[in-house]
Amino acid sequence: MQTDMDEAEPHPKETPKALRTRTRILDAAMTLFATVGYHRTDNTMIAQAAALTRGAMLYHFPTREALVDAVIAHIDAARARLFEAAAVHPPHVDAAEHAIDAYWSLLRETPFIAFSELEAAARTDPMLKAQLAQAQAAFDHAQVGERFNALAQAGADPRFQASRDLGRFLLEGLAKGAMTYDETARQERLLQIVKRAVRALNRKGGTQDLWPESV
């Protein structure tokens, strides 16, 4: 007969030790996706990075699909935490400029790089594309939509929405772009243009503000 104590016992994979092990595996996979790439990262590499045997890792994630599903959720949670931290708005700093600087910094963090790598790999991997679709939609609506909106302190007016989307997608494209010379200087100039473009939309600035003579 099963006792109340037996019923209260957690599943072997849900014990504190097992959850810590799962987190190690997911952290290792996220880091490898960001540094090595999705297609070049296999289960053996992830197990080694997590200091586990391949068999121990397969106990927690018996299939590649299960592992990728869990990594996507893990990356989403990590990005949400980073957004929450970045949303702290310093006093006496323009909200839109803070949002742009903060998001530009976030795009170079491991969870964002790993997610970008997954998006790139999904273009030629139907299974990954299907797994990623829901996370992409959720992130676009909840994480970037609401959090970036709060970060920039923008309203719901279509003009503000357009300025938010313009800033976001320009920054994401800039983060993915490869520059062959004067990378730092060129990125800084482009960041300034992004800030002026967002400001022009938010505050009805003139087009002359986008590219002033001093630039």
N, C-alpha and C positions, 0 to 999 in steps of 0.2 A: 504493500500500500504506500502511495506517495504522500509524504508529509508536507506541511506548510513550508518547512525549511527547505525541502527539496524543490518545491515550486518557486521559492524565492531565489534559488541559486541562479546566477547569470549564465547565459550560454558561454561555452569556453572561449568563443571569439569576442565576447563582450566584457571580459574581465578587465580591470585596469591595466594589467600587464599586456594583455592582447591589444588593447586600444593604443597603448604606447607604441607597441611594435608596428601596428598599422600606420600610425602617424609617421614613424621612421621610414617606412616603405614609401608612403605618399610624398614625404619631403624629398626623399632620394629621387623618386621618379620626376617630380616637378623640377628639381635642380638639373637633372640630366636632360630633360626635354628642353630646358632653357639653354644649356651649355653645349650639348652634343647634338640635339635634334631628336624629334619624335621617331623617325624611321630608323635612326642609327642606335636607338636605345632599346636593348632587349632585356628580358627578364633576368638573365644572369648578371648583367651590369647593374640593374636596380638592386638585386639581392646583395651584391658585393658592396655597393655604396651604402646600403642599410646595415652592413655587417651581419648578414644572415646567410644561411644556406639557401640554395634555390628551392629546395623542398619546403623549408620553413616559410618562404614567401608564398609559395603555391598553396600552402595551407590557408592563408588569409585571402589570396586572390588566385583561385584555380584557373582562371582564363584571362586572356589579354583584355577581353571586353569588360570583365568585372573590374580589373585594375584601372583601365582608362576611365570608366564611369566614376570610380572613386576619386581618381586624380582630378578630374574635371570639377567635381564638387569641392575637393580640397583646395584647388586653385581659386574657385569662386569665393570660398570663405576667407582665404588669405587676402584676396583683393578687396573684399568688403572691409576687413580690419584696417587695411592700409588707407582706404577711403575715409573711414571714420576718424583716423588719426589726422589725416590731411585736412579734414573739414574744420579743424580749429583755426579760426580766422584771426591772424595777428591784428592788434589795434593799429589804426592809422595807416592801413595798407588797402589799396584799391581791391575790391572783392574780385573783379574780373581778372586782374593781374595776378592776384594770389591763386585763383583757380587754375590759370594757365601754368604758372610756375609749379604749382603742386602736382598737377596732372602730368606735366612733362617729367617731373622727378619720378612719379609713380611708374611711368611707362618704362623706366630703366630698372625697376625692381624685378626680382626673379619671378614672382607669380604672373606679372604682366608679360614678361618676355616669354614665359612658358605658354601662356594662353595664345599669344601671337603666333608662336611656333605651331601650336595645334591647329589654329585657323589656316595657316599656310599649308600644312600637311593634309588637311581635310579636303583641299581642292582636288586632290588625286586619290583620295581614300574614301570610298562611299560609306564604309562602316563608321569611320571616325566622323565624317560629315553628319551622319544621322545622330551619333552620340553627342555631338557638339551643338547641334541646332538649338535645343532647348536652353542650354546654358548661354548661348549667344543672345537669344531673345530676352532671357531674364536679365542678363547683365546690361543689355542695351536699354531696357526699360527701367529697371530698378536701380542698378548700381550707377551707371553713367547718367541715366535720365534724371533721377531724383537726387542722387548724391552730387553729381557735377553741377546740377542746378543750384543746390544748396551751397555748394562750394563757391559758385560765382554770384550767389544771391540774386539770381535772375528770376524774373516773373514768368507767368504763364502765357504772356502775350506772344503771338507768333514771331514778332521781331526778336524777342529775347530767346525764344526757342531756336531760331535760326542762328543767332550769335553763338549760342551754346554748342550747337551741332557743328558750326563752322570751326570753332576753336578746337573741339574734340577731334574731328576727323583730320584737320590739318596737322595737329600734334601727332596723331597716330601714324599718319603718312610720313611725317618727318622722322619719327622714331624708326620706321622701317626702311627709310631711304638710305642708300649708300653714297657717301660723298668721297670723292677721290683726292681732294685737296682743300686746305684751309677749313677743315671740318668744323672746328670750334667757332671760328669767326662767322662762317656762313650760317651755322645753326643759330647763333646769337642774333644775327640780322633777321633771320626768318621768324624767330620767336618775337622779336619786336614788331614785325609786320602783323603777326597773328594777334598780338595784343591791340594794335591800332585798329585792325579790322573788327574785332569784337567790340571795342570801345565805340567805333563808328556806328555799329548796329544798335548797341545798347543805348547810346546817348544821342543818336541822330547826328553824329559828327559828319563833317564834310569830307568829300573824297580827298581833299588836299591833306587831310590828317593821316591818310593811309601811307603816303610816301612823301613826307616833308622834305624840303630842299636840303636839310641838314644831313639826311641819310646818304 
